[in-house]
Amino acid sequence: MTDEHAESKPADGPPASADKAHYPPDSIARIYNYGLGGKDHTQSERDVFDTLTKLDPGLPDSILAQREAVHRAAALMARLGVRQFLDLGSGLPAADGRNVYDTVAQTQPDARVVYVDAAATPAAHGRALLGRIPPTLMVQGDVRECRKVLGEAFALLSPDEPVGVIATALAHFWRDKMHAKWVLRSYLRAFRAGGYLAFSHACADMDPSVRQAMVHAYSRSGADMYPRTRADIAYFLDGLTLLRPGLVEASTWRPDPDTPQRMVGEAKFLFAVAGFGRYGITECPDDERHTLAEEPA
């Protein structure tokens, strides 16, 4: 691992090509909440998701599969010894109300979790829900404002302890790929001990006409989405230590053998967990590591 992950704070500023685009996070959170079976959404947001589903009937299952993969990843990081977590773009609760803390506390009863979301609605829900759980914190802020977010997050988290960073279904809302990677690496650099990153991204490797129609339909919410190819998504994980099975469709990332696999059709979200920094390399068992020989064709 290079020295870039040994720093305790993010770099002073983003690269010159920083993505300054604004997006309406409340709409994003509510559309996703509808897909998860939640109750916090408007008719216009339901209409957007229903239009997307008509274009691709596998979308509802893929949304659920992506969130299920997040919980499996969080559980894995807890089993690997991580006791503090940073959930970037945490969104609204799913229909069952289950959150990352519920999952990791089963293995690490003294776990601490910071949730971050720019939208007012998720932040309000988060404060109401998490106020009953002392080792949790809700930060309302744009994930791209790394210093602000970390300044609040370090009230609960320690930069000297291993961390599980969750950045799923997030980077595909950022137009500039280089800036998006800089943002993610700023969070990794802020934790001197290292840890693990759970990452997912909307995949562009589908029928081009369907992809174009879905992106156009999503723009009706006032938000733009930028699905990327497998190669471009892998770019975000360059230099990190991938855990098995590598970068795969979220529904196939370590599926629960006792749960029927969701039929998502073409890949919607690519998902991976990767180690970074000292802890993410030294404490990850060899049999957990992904090898290029296993890369799907």
MOGI-V424990 format. One line per field, one symbol per residue. phi: phi as a letter, one per 20 degrees, with the letter a starting at -180 (. if undefined). psi: psi as a letter, one per 20 degrees, with the letter a starting at -180 (. if undefined). Layout:
BEGIN
phi=???
psi=???
END
This chain:
BEGIN
phi=.fffeefdbfffaffgegeegecefffgfffffffenfcdadfffffffffffffbfefgfffffffffgfffffffffeofccccdemfmeffgemfcgggffffdcgefccddcbffffgfffffffefecgecbddeafgfegffffgefffdedfedgcdedcdlcffedfefffgfggfffffffdffnqcdecbbfeeebggffgffffffffffnddccgcfgffffgfdgneefefenecggfdelfffedgffeemfgdcecbccebmgffefeeggfeeecgfegff
psi=priijiqiqqrhrrrhkqojqqqnhggghhghgghjjajnrrghhhgghhghhhhniigghhgghghhhghhgggghghjjpiqqooplhaqqrhijprhghghihhnhkqpppppqhqhghgggghggihinhkqpppoqphimgggghhhhjhhqpijqqqopomqlgiiipgogggggggghhhghiohiacqppprqppimaphhggghggghhihijqqqmqrrgghhhhhjpiropqqkborphijolqoijppppnicqpgpqqqpqqqagghghioqhiiqqqhhipq.
END
